[in-house]
Amino acid sequence: MKLNTKFGEFGGVYIPEMMVAAMETLENSFIKYINCFKFKKELNQLLNVFAGRPTGLYLAKNISLDLGFKVYLKREDMLHTGAHKINNALGQVLLAKYMGKKEIIAETGAGQHGVAVAAAGAFLGIPVKVFMGEKDIERQKLNVYRMKLFGAEVVSVNSGSKTLKDAVNEALRYFITNVKTCYYLIGSVVGPHPYPLIVQKFQEIIGKETKEQILAIEGKLPSAIIACVGGGSNAIGIFNEFLDDKNVNLIGVEAGGKVKKHGKTLSNGSIGIFHGSKSYVLQDKDGQIKEAYSISAGLDYPGVGPIHSFLKNLKRAVYGNATDEEAVDALKYLCKTEGILPALESSHAIAYLLKNKNNFNNNDIVVINLSGRGDKDVNQLIYADSDLYGGC
Ligand SMILES: *Cc1c(COP(=O)(O)O)cnc(C)c1O
């Protein structure tokens, strides 16, 4: 059996020849274990016992009252390490173990992916090396320390702009030289085939649970599902189970940044090759990748998973955006109305709902994927927001 390497014209395998054999081995192992009863059972147990699945889906009654239609929250923020990233980290660390790998490597910008992989590696007893730009190490001290507490080695990368894209290059170099023993763990539905499919598979559980839960509570499907999009893993994780339910509107929300030219890969980008696959990407006319910018580090990525480019062109999903300011306002709104502190990333989805509330009526049911919790963002909020300094 072989998997499709593409989503329409998007995706593919744009990689150095030295990586081709490794990607084929990865694909074959993925197909083998994802269909293996023992693997599936063990992963399920990990998700339940270690990560805290299933996560809740419940009616946010204060928001619903305020907006005049039903709003449900899928609580991925309740997971261990604070976000949906642990679903994928556990899946791939387990896959690496089944493949007999001796070491996991990952790259991280904000550090959230690194933390999830470090925790999964500690629990499953496999060493983890995380490549991180020197600048990001400085900016994300808390997450760097968390990774170290979990026993991971954090490798500082001081080439180029000293940020995520340089960490990716360094991780690739290390991977190519240690290809037999080393597993490269990618954190979103990006990168060359088969990574987008692997990460999607390990995040599908979000939508599967959501469908079961909403049918049990409401007896019908929601009218819309809204999720934030960085690389796109939490969004496709919740969308996937509903792709064939044409009456469910699927809405992805990208970071709009501070000014008009910031962010918004799917609305402002053009088709290009980035990190091993073809998708929409922020690039200049020569194909050089532009830096993304967002207040939320998890959405600060100039590319997007090929599945989202495909769904956009098919018009099966629509993609909007929210600015930094709208996201911060939405974060505060959720805190005050529901007593929940969402991640800045997830706050973009809430902001979209608030901006577009007039598009919904009292028969509508909207599900928001709350991809993560905001404890990690509190320091940044204190500095960004002098008004909170003076007390709420
Ligand atoms: C990393 C992150 C995201 C963005 O990643 P996706 O792959 O687009 O889901 C969103 N929310 C949170 C809380 C994150 O940590």
The ligand as an ORCA input file, in Angstrom:
! r2SCAN-3c Opt
* xyz 0 1
  C       1.324     25.517     18.181
  C      -0.030     25.987     18.516
  C      -0.966     26.335     17.522
  C      -0.620     26.378     16.055
  O      -0.317     25.152     15.478
  P      -1.326     24.402     14.493
  O      -0.493     23.341     13.893
  O      -1.828     25.395     13.502
  O      -2.432     23.868     15.324
  C      -2.241     26.692     17.902
  N      -2.606     26.744     19.197
  C      -1.734     26.428     20.192
  C      -2.196     26.507     21.592
  C      -0.428     26.031     19.883
  O       0.424     25.746     20.879
*
